[in-house]
Amino acid sequence: MGSTSSVVREAGRAGGTRRRGAVVAALMLAMALAALDATIVSTAVPQIVGDLGGFSVFSWLFSGYLLAVTVTLPVYGKLSDTFGRKPVLIAGASVFLLGSLLCALAWNMGALIAFRVVQGLGGGALQGTVQTLAADLYPLKDRPKIQARLSTVWAMSAVAGPGVGGVLAAYADWRWIFLINLPIGAVALWLIVRHLHEPQRESAPASASGTRARVDWGGALAVFACGGVLLTALVQGGVAWPWLSAPSLALFGTGLALLAVVVVIERRAAEPIMPGWVWRRRTIAAVNLALGALGLLMVAPTVFLPTYAQSVLGLAPVAAGFVLSVWTLSWPVSAALSQHVYRRIGFRNTAMLGIGTAALVLAAFPLLPYPGEAWQPMLLMLLLGAALGLFQLPLIVGVQSTVDWAERGTATASVLFCRQTGQTLGAALFGAVANGVLAARLGGAGDLDSVTRALDSGAAGESLRRAIADAVHTVYLGAAGAAALAFLVLLVLAPRKFPVRPE
């Protein structure tokens, strides 16, 4: 099986560079769709609520999609190792496009939320399988280039999403936010079907006993249920209900019980969806934890910086978005150049250099003057993007290089799952921290929702602006702590030299 990845690269040899280029174009389109749909709905919420109603539950337009993406990542990773990347990617893209069409036809908010979940069920395949295929198609020395391209597409699409959604909602109709996916996805599907040629395999791989491997559907269902319940508790806790309320306690209790069920099922399964080797191997376990910390710290700039730019710096929404978007310039450049660093000092040391620098940049944010100039946080974001590009890509490439073809999908999905879970945890944790600081500074009369309403109405006074600055500074210190934790995890758990398998 170890030679399979070299055979997969027939996409580049049998049909020439043009065939592999067509597959890469399809992967970039698929990545753009998955990233756009995580953020594109945000600026169209007023139009959607005005048409469909359901203001009290509209946040599930985002949460439902992200939850479905997150909990399906390990399932699709295992399926791609069992049946191949192509059928999983085609199936996932088809589900995503079906969900997009259904979203455009939604008749009320409940239906739209349900169809967003369908979209997310396909989006999990797009994210994980695209990253895995990129490693299949390119040898180790060329992987930073393709991963940097995918990182660029992801970052630009995620940042452009709110703007695209706002334009479509204002000048066309909010339903075009979902209809626009259909032609783009159709092109990506056509390119995959026509140009991606995986090697002929003898059906599903045999299990250890020599019999045909079976899909662990029980484990897949248990993982989906456990992840969905726990992530729902994190997303809604402190928002829809207090953290120590009956709904929160019930969800966390149910999630822990389902976690025990997952452990029992996966231990007995011949081909588990989440195999134990993902956590028994030091390299993969360390990278999983480190990228979980990355998801945690990314909440600080992506969620809180735009509010800081508008309220403290007094910038318009478009300018505030630009303050955040500058890290999309340095991140992919740094990622592409990281290969020159890790070839000299190794994957682990390169990642430690990147996350150590990120910790210093995040810790410097509270030192900015009040109210300050826009170029000051922009400079920090530019440096942060460069540091995180040096951190994330070497870890992903390194993990993919320590496994063979039959394990690459599962390993890739595990690190992406941990990053997504960290981001969900970070949103809940730092949201609670920011609310606590605001309440302390404003005498118990503030939270993020009231701050947003005050900003929208132009009623934010000097005391509120200073309270927001203090809250965001505290969040950035917490993000610096998460970066320091990732540094320690790599220092203590990760081997100095990753056990790279020969190609």
Residue, then its C-alpha position, 0 to 999 in steps of 0.5 A: m500500500g505504501s506505493t499507492s500514493s506514487v501510483v495516484r500521481e499518474a494523474g500528473r504522469a499519464g495525462g501530463t502536467r495539464r491533467r494534474g493541473a485540472v485536478v488541482a483547479a478542482l480542489m481549489l474550487a472545492m476548497a473555495l466553496a467550503a470556505l465561502d459557505a462558512t462566512i457568506v451568510s453573515t451579512a445577509v442575515p437581515q434579508i433572510v430574517g426579513d423574508l423567512g422570520g426566525f430571528s431567535v434561531f438564526s445563529w444556527l445558520f452558522s452553527g449548524y453548518l460548522l457542526a456538520v462539517t466538524v463531526t463528519l471529518p473523521v468519518y470521511g477521512k476513514l471512508s477515503d482510506t477505505f474506498g479511495r478519495k475520488p468516490v468520497l469527494i464526488a459523493g461529498a460534493s454532490v451532497f453539498l450541492l444538493g444542500s445548496l439547492l435546498c437552501a435556495l428553495a427554503w420556505n422558512m428558517g427551520a427548513l433553511i437551518a436543516f438544509r444548511v446542515v445537509q450542506g455541512l454534511g457534504g462540506g466535511a468531505l470537501q475539506g478533508t478529502v481535498q487536503t488528503l488528495a493534495a498530499d497524494l498528488y505531490p511528493l514531499k518536496d512539492r507539497p508545501k506549494i500545493q498546500a500554500r495554494l489551498s491555504t491562500v484559497w481558504a483564507m481569501s474565500a473566508v475573508a471575502g465571504p461576508g462581502v460577497g454575501g452582502v452584495l448578493a443580498a443587496y443587489a440580487d436576492w439572498r437565495w443567490i448566496f446558495l445558487i452561486n455554488l451550483p455552477i462552481g461546484a458542477v465545474a469542480l465535479w466535472l474536472i474531478v470525474r474527468h481528470l482524477h484517475e486513482p489506481q484500480r484497487e481490489s475493492a475495499p482493503a482487507s482487514a487483519s483477518g484477511t476478510r473484506a473490510r467493513v465500514d464501521w457505520g455504528g462507530a460513524l453514527a456514534v462519533f457523529a452523535c457525540g461530536g454533535v451533542l458536545l459541540t452544540a453544548l459549546v456553541q449554545g452554552g452562555v448564549a442560548w442558556p447559562w453555562l450551569s443551566a439544566p440544558s447545558l448540564a444535560l448536553f454535556g452529560t449526554g455527550l460524555a455518555l456518548l463518548a464512552v459509547v464511542v470508545v466501546i464501539e471503536r475498540r471492538a470494530a475491525e476498521p474503526i472510524m477513529p482508530g486508536w493509532v491516531w492518538r498512540r503515535r506521538t507525532i500525530a497526537a502532538v500535532n492534533l493537540a497543537l492544531g487544536a490550540l491553533g483553532l483556539l487562538m484563531v478566535a481572537p483575531t477572526v471574531f474580536l478584531p473586527t469589533y475592536a477595529q470598528s468600536v475602538l479605532g472608529l473604522a467603517p465595516v469594510a475598513a475593519g474587515f481589511v484590518l483582519s484580511v491582511w494576514t491572508l497576505s503573509w500566511p500563504v507566503s510564509a507557508a510556501l517558504s516554510q519548506h526552506v526552513y523545515r528542510r534545515i531544522g525539521f518539522r517540529n522546530t519550524a512549527m515551534l519557531g512559528i508558534g513561539t513568534a505567534a505567542l509574542v505577537l498576540a501578547a503584544f496586542p494589549l500593549l497597543p496605545y488607546p485608541g491607536e492607529a489602524w496600521q498598528p493592529m494591521l502590522l501585528m496581523l501581518l506578523l501573525g499570519a507569517a508566524l502561523g504559516l510557519f506553524q500550521l503547514p509544516l505540521i500538516v505536511g509532516v503528519q501526512s508524510t509519516v503515514d502511507w496512502a491507506e492511513r493518510g485520509t484518517a490522519t489528515a481528518s484527525v488534525l483538521f477535526c482537532r483544529q475545528t473543535g479547538q475553534t468551537l471551544g475557543a468561541a465559547l471560552f473567549g466569548a465568556v471571557a469577553n462578556g465577563v470583562l465587559a460586565a466588570r467594566l460596565g458594572g454588570a450591564g454589558d455583553l457582546d450582544s448589547v455591545t453589537r447593538a450599541l455599535d450598530s445604533g452609533a450609541a457607543g460612548e467612551s466608557l464602552r469603547r474602553a471596555i471593548a478594548d480591555a475585553v479584546h486585550t484580555v482575549y488576545l492574552g488568552a490566545a497568547g496562552a493557547a499559543a504557548l500551550a501549543f509550543l509546550v505540546l510540541l516541545v514535550l510530545a513531538p519527536r525532534k525528527f518526524p518519522v517520515r516514510p520513504e516515498 
